[in-house]
């Protein structure tokens, strides 16, 4: 069976080095990892060739849709971020062209220069064949509902390509207030994959709804990972609480989200969150993902094989929905 995974990460160390260690540290990224597991992940992030493909083959994964793992262009000033993102995308396009049946790409955008980011998205889609963009969380403490990012939302809608809203490190003020003061490295883990990433991405989506941004762009498609970042369990509660306060919106909070947001399975391989996502979003809005190399291809495939869905629903989850949304077609 064809299996498409679309939250799969990579990095280009030669580009990251250009950002500078001081900027990377200021954003809160930890020092270079020395633990064996993290060293292995860093090596896997760099590989867009034989080793990645062999790992995909071993798990029966057909396609990785690739996106840049931070740190990235959002750490740079506008003038620096534009050529950085352009060159990053050109290099990814070159790597994808070497394995067009196995790899696809999401654009990396110069988020500190929103108009240029919209133009780069268009170039990446129309000239490089990318399938949308992945944006790593907030940019300089601003969510995508900020008016400065309107050109990006409008251009993605115009191009009919999705924006994948992915977590990033929390701002320092949030990290200090919410996550500091715990033993060892536990606070940092709580700030990222242990909880904070998912809560912040859910807030990101809710702000896009409550600001009216999704009403202004009703054909804009958003993707989020990790079984919906906790939103499936909260949609009814959101409608209950916001109720008449959001009479300025054209739809309820839950309807807006289920109309315009797609959910992937990335990094979550147990049944309860999947069932919650299925019950709230429906099978046509769910797509398989792994979160490679932070999760393994094998883990993702084992979870997919464990699901007892109707055969036609497995096809939708495994590749059908992603093929439709991203306009993916095998290269002959």
Secondary structure as the mmCIF struct_conf table of DSSP 4:
data_model
#
loop_
_struct_conf.conf_type_id
_struct_conf.id
_struct_conf.beg_label_comp_id
_struct_conf.beg_label_asym_id
_struct_conf.beg_label_seq_id
_struct_conf.end_label_comp_id
_struct_conf.end_label_asym_id
_struct_conf.end_label_seq_id
STRN STRN1 UNK A 4 UNK A 10
HELX_RH_AL_P HELX_RH_AL_P1 UNK A 13 UNK A 19
HELX_RH_AL_P HELX_RH_AL_P2 UNK A 21 UNK A 26
TURN_TY1_P TURN_TY1_P1 UNK A 27 UNK A 28
HELX_LH_PP_P HELX_LH_PP_P1 UNK A 29 UNK A 30
BEND BEND1 UNK A 31 UNK A 31
HELX_LH_PP_P HELX_LH_PP_P2 UNK A 32 UNK A 33
BEND BEND2 UNK A 35 UNK A 35
HELX_RH_AL_P HELX_RH_AL_P3 UNK A 36 UNK A 46
BEND BEND3 UNK A 49 UNK A 49
HELX_RH_AL_P HELX_RH_AL_P4 UNK A 50 UNK A 59
TURN_TY1_P TURN_TY1_P2 UNK A 60 UNK A 60
STRN STRN2 UNK A 63 UNK A 68
HELX_LH_PP_P HELX_LH_PP_P3 UNK A 69 UNK A 69
BEND BEND4 UNK A 70 UNK A 71
HELX_RH_3T_P HELX_RH_3T_P1 UNK A 73 UNK A 75
BEND BEND5 UNK A 76 UNK A 76
HELX_RH_AL_P HELX_RH_AL_P5 UNK A 78 UNK A 98
TURN_TY1_P TURN_TY1_P3 UNK A 99 UNK A 102
STRN STRN3 UNK A 103 UNK A 105
STRN STRN4 UNK A 107 UNK A 107
TURN_TY1_P TURN_TY1_P4 UNK A 111 UNK A 112
BEND BEND6 UNK A 113 UNK A 113
HELX_RH_AL_P HELX_RH_AL_P6 UNK A 114 UNK A 126
TURN_TY1_P TURN_TY1_P5 UNK A 127 UNK A 128
STRN STRN5 UNK A 132 UNK A 136
BEND BEND7 UNK A 137 UNK A 137
STRN STRN6 UNK A 139 UNK A 139
TURN_TY1_P TURN_TY1_P6 UNK A 140 UNK A 141
STRN STRN7 UNK A 142 UNK A 142
TURN_TY1_P TURN_TY1_P7 UNK A 144 UNK A 145
BEND BEND8 UNK A 146 UNK A 146
HELX_RH_3T_P HELX_RH_3T_P2 UNK A 147 UNK A 149
HELX_RH_AL_P HELX_RH_AL_P7 UNK A 150 UNK A 159
TURN_TY1_P TURN_TY1_P8 UNK A 160 UNK A 160
STRN STRN8 UNK A 162 UNK A 166
HELX_LH_PP_P HELX_LH_PP_P4 UNK A 169 UNK A 171
HELX_RH_AL_P HELX_RH_AL_P8 UNK A 172 UNK A 174
HELX_RH_PI_P HELX_RH_PI_P1 UNK A 175 UNK A 179
BEND BEND9 UNK A 181 UNK A 183
TURN_TY1_P TURN_TY1_P9 UNK A 184 UNK A 185
HELX_RH_AL_P HELX_RH_AL_P9 UNK A 186 UNK A 191
TURN_TY1_P TURN_TY1_P10 UNK A 192 UNK A 195
HELX_RH_AL_P HELX_RH_AL_P10 UNK A 196 UNK A 210
TURN_TY1_P TURN_TY1_P11 UNK A 211 UNK A 212
HELX_RH_AL_P HELX_RH_AL_P11 UNK A 213 UNK A 216
TURN_TY1_P TURN_TY1_P12 UNK A 217 UNK A 219
STRN STRN9 UNK A 222 UNK A 224
HELX_RH_3T_P HELX_RH_3T_P3 UNK A 226 UNK A 228
TURN_TY1_P TURN_TY1_P13 UNK A 229 UNK A 230
HELX_RH_3T_P HELX_RH_3T_P4 UNK A 231 UNK A 233
TURN_TY1_P TURN_TY1_P14 UNK A 234 UNK A 234
HELX_RH_AL_P HELX_RH_AL_P12 UNK A 235 UNK A 242
HELX_RH_3T_P HELX_RH_3T_P5 UNK A 243 UNK A 246
TURN_TY1_P TURN_TY1_P15 UNK A 247 UNK A 248
BEND BEND10 UNK A 249 UNK A 251
HELX_RH_AL_P HELX_RH_AL_P13 UNK A 253 UNK A 260
STRN STRN10 UNK A 261 UNK A 264
TURN_TY1_P TURN_TY1_P16 UNK A 266 UNK A 267
BEND BEND11 UNK A 270 UNK A 270
HELX_RH_AL_P HELX_RH_AL_P14 UNK A 271 UNK A 281
HELX_RH_3T_P HELX_RH_3T_P6 UNK A 283 UNK A 285
STRN STRN11 UNK A 286 UNK A 287
TURN_TY1_P TURN_TY1_P17 UNK A 292 UNK A 294
BEND BEND12 UNK A 295 UNK A 295
HELX_RH_AL_P HELX_RH_AL_P15 UNK A 297 UNK A 306
HELX_RH_AL_P HELX_RH_AL_P16 UNK A 311 UNK A 315
HELX_RH_PI_P HELX_RH_PI_P2 UNK A 316 UNK A 320
HELX_RH_AL_P HELX_RH_AL_P17 UNK A 321 UNK A 326
TURN_TY1_P TURN_TY1_P18 UNK A 327 UNK A 327
#
